Amino acid sequence: MPRKFVVETAEREMLKFVAMYTGADGSGKTLSGLMTAKGLVEAEFPELDDRSQEFWDKVGVLDTEHRRARIYADTVQNGHYIGKFRHIDF
């Protein structure tokens, strides 16, 4: 059965952010993901202080490296504070 295509006027939609980080062990994938998440929270909630727990409760990591993402919690990396984010050990 042939597929019918519908021509319509495009309108801007809110889409979910999707990202993928690839690299060798130790190349910075986890930290890059945390920094990206921090930037997304800052953009969405500019009134929140990045030192507040309310800010970091909006960031979560699904960790596949035996809880290693936790080494970044409550640290300063490259001049940027990383708070106590949500964590799932996969």
Secondary structure, DSSP 8 states (H G I E B T S, - for coil): -----------------------STTSSHHHHHHHHHHHHHHHH-TTS-TTSHHHHTT-EEEE-STTGGGGGTTEEETTEEE---EEEE-
